Amino acid sequence: MAPSSQTSPTAGDSRWLALVVLCAGMLMIVLDATIVNVALPSIQSDLDFTQSSLAWVVNAYLIAFGGVLLLAGRLGDLLGRRRVFLAGLAVFTAASLLCGLSIDKEMLVAARFTQGVGGAMTSAVILGMVVTMFSEPRERARAIGIYSFVAAAGASIGLLAGGFLTQALNWHWIFFVNIPIGVATAFFALRLLEPDRGIGLGNGADVVGAFSVTAALLLGVYTIIRTTEFGWGSAHTLGFGAAAIASLIAFVVRESRTPNPLLPLRIFRSRDVSGANVVVLLIFAAMFGMFFLSSLYFQRVLGYDALGIGLAFLPFSLAIGIVSLAFSGPLITRFGARAVLLPSLVLIDAGLVLFARVPVEADYLLDVLKSMLLLGVGFGLAFPSLMALAMSGASEHDSGLASGLVNTTQQVGGALGLAVLASLSASHTNGLLAASVAEPAALTDGYRLSFAIGAVLVLVALVVASTVLRPAKEAEEEALQERNPPLGDAT
């Protein structure tokens, strides 16, 4: 990429103003994700979703998001990240308007899919732009900490705004709120983000690879969600599952053979990059499932209204925001990302274990609050650490790719985790209801099972982080080698 004032040492404070614009784009994406969770019960009631089909309100977005991220990140490297960022803002904002105007579930799911495409284009290049602007380790740690704080602030605002808007008006307004944010972000992005020239389309954008991985995600999530109707051993499940695996294999084969792959496999040579992405996959699988099912637990078992659900999540979001802004950057700079990540995973796991023990008639302060605080503090430390590790092996020309990869991993983990956990929860609950167990107890038992499975996923993530990720000194040496590969390895 040609240098620009955005990456110049003389850019000074303009880099931080540009960071504000990028964070505003991320705020819009996170705001939308969390605000939808709070409104899910109202959407389900208004548009006649079943519990299993309700997951498509989230999964339609996640499938498009995860499927397009790699391509969007690579297009940022090829065409210029500012251009892709602005195009994504336009698509996301227009799709948000369609979501708000939806009058049936088919229209909402289709608009959410389109929204996912725009969200992918916007967010795929953000981290790449951040690490390009801030190359000095201390500044980069601070910038990633601010980015993480804004993501958490978006979660806090989304949870409260979702509850307030759903309660005071209706769920349609949770999508309309994206429109002024998108317009304002585009206005300032045009003025504060310097145009950058990509390395050119001559290096290729693997559309076939993007189609293969999107098909794999779509088929995989669809297969898992429909297991509540067809069962895990049915011909339907086995057939669509095989098609999903075949699409994934085709993607890997394509990437290993094409001269201009969407995802050059050499990026996985870095143990930190590979390990961090595996941990991200597992963590987001657990956390997306927790958000979705705990919202339903608060509403269907404890009887909370939309605003009450938002307030129930507030300690979680505030803990993430405070920890990521005030503590994550200094701790990562002082001890290294791996050293900060390991204890944070322990905190997340403890929070999910406690959540898996909630009673039917829970008292929030006694039975729920401690879980929310543990999850918030743990995630507030884990997220910046994982972002730093996932971007550690990226060169300037690959930063969009690395950013797209880690964002893809988040969304793939979230989509598959949500599909599996929601499906298992529904199946377990239906079995208990068939055995004449009271509905509140059956629902709670189903939710607790999913929280326990989430805790197991985080435990696996802790094992991966402990064994694959390297201590800070070794990681620095490996990152240096990845940024200066032999000439024959260049993409």
Residue pairs with C-beta under 8 A, 6 or more apart in sequence:
1 77
1 80
1 132
1 196
1 197
1 198
1 199
1 396
1 397
2 196
2 197
4 194
4 195
4 196
4 197
5 11
5 14
5 194
6 14
6 15
6 18
6 129
6 132
6 133
6 193
6 194
6 196
7 132
7 133
7 396
11 133
14 192
15 133
15 134
17 192
18 129
18 133
18 192
18 193
18 194
19 130
19 133
19 134
19 143
19 146
19 147
20 188
20 192
21 185
21 188
21 189
21 192
21 193
22 85
22 126
22 129
22 130
22 147
22 193
23 146
23 147
23 150
24 150
24 181
24 184
24 185
24 188
25 85
25 88
25 89
25 122
25 123
25 126
25 185
25 189
26 122
26 123
26 126
26 147
26 150
26 151
26 154
27 150
27 151
27 153
27 154
27 157
27 181
28 89
28 92
28 122
28 154
28 178
28 181
28 182
28 185
29 92
29 119
29 122
29 123
29 154
30 150
30 151
30 152
30 154
30 155
30 158
31 154
31 157
31 158
31 161
31 177
31 178
31 181
32 96
32 115
32 119
32 158
32 174
32 175
32 178
33 61
33 155
33 158
34 154
34 155
34 158
34 159
34 162
34 291
34 313
34 317
35 158
35 159
35 161
35 162
35 165
35 174
35 177
36 43
36 57
36 58
36 61
36 162
36 174
37 58
37 158
37 159
37 162
37 291
37 292
37 295
38 158
38 159
38 162
38 163
38 166
38 174
38 295
38 306
38 309
38 310
38 313
39 162
39 165
39 166
39 171
39 174
39 306
40 54
40 57
40 58
40 292
40 295
40 296
41 295
41 296
41 299
41 300
41 306
41 309
42 166
42 170
42 171
42 306
43 49
43 54
43 57
43 108
43 171
44 50
44 51
44 54
46 170
46 171
47 102
47 104
47 105
47 108
48 105
49 56
49 57
49 105
51 296
51 422
51 426
52 225
52 226
52 228
52 229
52 422
52 423
52 426
53 105
53 225
55 225
55 292
55 418
55 419
55 422
56 109
56 225
57 108
57 109
57 112
58 112
58 288
58 292
58 415
58 418
59 221
59 225
59 415
59 418
59 419
60 109
60 110
60 112
60 113
60 116
61 112
61 113
61 115
61 116
61 119
62 116
62 221
62 288
62 411
62 414
62 415
62 418
63 113
63 116
63 214
63 217
63 218
63 221
63 415
64 112
64 113
64 114
64 115
64 116
64 117
64 119
64 120
64 214
65 116
65 117
65 119
65 120
65 407
65 411
66 120
66 217
66 408
66 411
66 412
66 414
66 415
67 120
67 210
67 213
67 214
67 217
67 218
68 116
68 117
68 120
68 121
68 124
68 210
68 214
69 120
69 123
69 124
69 404
69 405
69 407
69 408
69 411
70 124
70 209
70 210
70 213
70 262
70 263
70 401
70 404
70 405
70 408
71 205
71 206
71 207
71 209
71 210
71 262
71 404
72 84
72 88
72 120
72 121
72 124
72 125
72 404
73 124
73 125
73 128
73 400
73 401
73 402
73 403
73 404
73 405
73 407
73 408
74 205
74 206
74 262
74 400
74 401
74 404
75 84
75 121
75 198
75 205
75 400
76 84
76 85
76 124
76 125
76 128
76 198
76 400
76 403
76 404
77 128
77 198
77 199
77 203
77 397
77 398
77 399
77 400
77 401
78 198
78 199
78 200
78 201
78 203
78 204
78 205
79 198
79 201
80 195
80 196
80 197
80 198
81 125
81 128
81 129
81 196
81 198
81 400
82 129
82 189
82 193
82 194
82 195
82 196
83 195
84 121
84 124
84 125
85 121
85 122
85 125
85 126
85 129
85 189
85 193
86 186
86 189
86 190
87 121
88 118
88 119
88 120
88 121
88 122
88 123
88 124
89 118
89 122
89 182
89 185
89 186
89 189
90 118
90 182
90 186
91 114
91 115
91 117
91 118
91 121
92 115
92 118
92 119
92 121
92 122
92 178
92 182
93 118
93 178
93 179
93 182
93 183
93 186
94 114
94 118
95 111
95 112
95 114
95 115
95 117
95 118
96 115
96 175
96 176
96 178
96 179
96 182
97 175
97 176
97 179
98 107
98 111
98 114
98 115
99 108
99 111
99 112
99 115
99 175
100 172
100 173
100 174
100 175
100 176
101 107
101 172
102 108
102 111
102 172
120 407
120 411
123 407
124 400
124 403
124 404
124 407
125 400
125 403
125 404
126 147
126 403
127 144
127 147
127 387
127 391
127 399
127 402
127 403
127 406
127 407
128 394
128 399
128 400
128 401
128 402
128 403
128 404
129 193
129 399
129 403
130 140
130 143
130 144
130 147
131 140
131 391
131 394
131 399
131 403
132 396
132 399
133 143
134 140
134 142
134 143
137 333
138 333
140 388
141 328
141 329
141 330
141 332
141 333
141 384
141 388
142 329
144 328
144 329
144 332
144 384
144 387
144 388
145 324
145 325
145 328
145 329
145 332
145 384
146 325
147 384
147 387
148 320
148 324
148 325
148 328
148 380
148 383
148 384
148 387
149 321
149 324
149 325
151 324
151 383
152 317
152 320
152 321
152 324
152 380
152 383
153 317
153 321
155 313
155 316
155 317
155 320
155 321
156 314
156 317
156 318
156 320
156 321
159 309
159 310
159 311
159 313
159 314
159 317
160 307
160 310
160 311
160 314
161 174
161 177
161 310
162 174
162 306
162 309
162 310
163 305
163 306
163 307
163 308
163 309
163 310
163 311
164 307
164 310
165 171
165 173
165 174
165 177
166 173
166 174
166 306
166 307
167 305
167 306
167 307
199 397
203 260
203 491
204 258
204 259
204 260
205 260
205 262
206 254
206 255
206 258
206 260
206 261
206 262
206 263
208 254
208 258
209 251
209 254
209 255
209 258
209 261
209 262
209 263
210 262
212 247
212 248
212 250
212 251
212 254
213 247
213 248
213 251
213 262
215 244
215 247
216 244
216 245
216 247
216 248
216 251
217 244
217 412
217 415
219 240
219 241
219 243
219 244
219 247
220 241
220 244
220 248
220 416
220 419
221 415
221 416
221 419
222 240
223 237
223 240
223 241
223 244
224 416
224 419
224 420
224 423
225 419
225 422
225 423
226 236
226 237
226 240
227 234
227 237
227 423
227 427
228 423
228 426
228 427
228 430
230 236
230 237
231 237
254 261
255 261
255 262
255 263
255 264
255 265
256 265
260 491
263 401
263 405
264 398
264 401
264 491
266 485
266 489
266 491
267 273
267 393
267 394
267 398
267 401
267 402
267 405
268 274
269 393
269 482
270 392
270 393
270 478
270 479
270 482
271 468
271 469
271 470
271 478
272 338
272 389
272 390
272 392
272 393
272 469
272 470
272 475
272 478
272 479
273 389
273 390
273 392
273 393
273 394
273 402
273 405
273 482
274 468
275 389
275 464
275 465
275 468
275 469
276 386
276 389
276 390
276 392
276 406
276 469
277 390
277 405
277 406
277 409
278 461
278 464
278 468
279 341
279 345
279 386
279 461
279 464
279 465
279 469
280 386
280 390
280 406
280 409
280 410
280 413
281 409
281 410
281 412
281 413
282 413
282 457
282 458
282 460
282 461
282 464
283 345
283 348
283 379
283 382
283 386
283 413
283 457
283 458
283 461
284 409
284 410
284 411
284 413
284 414
284 417
285 413
285 414
285 416
285 417
285 418
285 420
285 421
285 454
285 457
286 348
286 352
286 417
286 453
286 454
286 455
286 457
286 458
287 348
287 375
287 379
287 414
287 417
287 454
288 413
288 414
288 415
288 417
288 418
289 417
289 418
289 420
289 421
289 422
289 450
289 453
289 454
290 352
290 355
290 375
290 450
290 451
290 454
291 313
292 418
292 421
292 422
293 421
293 422
293 425
293 447
293 450
293 451
294 313
294 355
294 447
294 451
295 309
296 443
296 447
297 358
297 443
297 444
297 447
298 304
298 308
298 309
298 312
299 305
299 309
300 443
301 360
301 362
301 440
301 443
301 444
301 447
302 362
302 364
304 312
312 364
312 368
312 372
313 372
315 369
315 372
315 373
315 376
316 372
316 373
316 375
316 376
317 376
318 376
319 372
319 373
319 375
319 376
319 377
319 380
320 376
320 377
320 379
320 380
320 383
321 380
322 380
323 376
323 377
323 380
323 381
324 380
324 381
324 383
324 384
327 380
327 381
328 340
328 380
328 381
328 383
328 384
328 385
329 384
331 340
331 381
332 340
332 384
332 385
332 388
335 472
336 471
336 472
336 475
337 384
337 385
337 386
337 388
337 389
337 392
337 472
337 475
338 385
338 389
338 465
338 469
338 470
338 471
338 472
338 475
339 471
339 472
340 381
340 384
340 385
341 381
341 382
341 385
341 386
341 389
341 465
341 469
342 462
342 465
342 466
343 381
344 377
344 378
344 379
344 380
344 381
344 382
344 385
345 378
345 382
345 458
345 461
345 462
345 465
346 378
346 462
347 374
347 375
347 377
347 378
347 381
348 374
348 375
348 378
348 379
348 382
348 458
349 378
349 455
349 458
349 459
349 462
350 374
350 378
351 370
351 371
351 372
351 373
351 374
351 375
351 378
352 371
352 375
352 451
352 452
352 454
352 455
352 458
353 452
353 455
354 370
354 371
354 374
355 368
355 371
355 375
355 448
355 451
356 448
356 449
356 451
356 452
356 454
356 455
357 448
358 367
358 368
358 371
358 444
358 447
358 448
358 451
359 367
359 444
360 440
360 441
360 444
362 368
386 406
387 406
389 469
389 475
390 402
390 405
390 406
390 409
391 399
391 402
391 403
391 406
392 475
392 478
392 479
392 482
393 402
393 478
393 479
393 482
393 483
394 401
394 402
394 403
394 482
394 483
395 482
395 483
395 485
397 491
398 491
417 454
417 457
420 453
421 450
421 453
421 454
422 450
424 446
424 449
424 450
424 453
425 446
425 447
425 449
425 450
426 446
427 446
428 445
428 446
428 449
429 442
429 443
429 445
429 446
432 441
432 442
432 445
432 446
433 439
433 442
437 445
469 475
470 478
